């Protein structure tokens, strides 16, 4: 299963996925449970950030969009270049952008 988190640009906070029910469809569409059914979310309001599957030196999971310090003192924004969904296995390639 792919781990993800959701940032609400309108409220400027991450969504508590334990309280609010969101699903990420295999094609990347974010769905919200409105009480009766799932409906597609506004992609301009919500940002889905996938987990890299890696943890930092403190054991905190690293997601897309996180800023990480390189051991040489440089800071990078974590990006995933591609997301492949094939036979229920997910793969990614990591790309870092220096800031």
Secondary structure as UniProt FT lines:
FT   STRAND          4..8
FT   TURN            9..12
FT   STRAND          13..14
FT   TURN            17..19
FT   STRAND          22..24
FT   TURN            26..27
FT   STRAND          30..33
FT   STRAND          38..40
FT   TURN            43..45
FT   STRAND          46..55
FT   TURN            57..58
FT   STRAND          61..63
FT   TURN            64..65
FT   STRAND          67..69
FT   TURN            71..72
FT   STRAND          75..86
FT   TURN            87..88
FT   STRAND          89..98
//
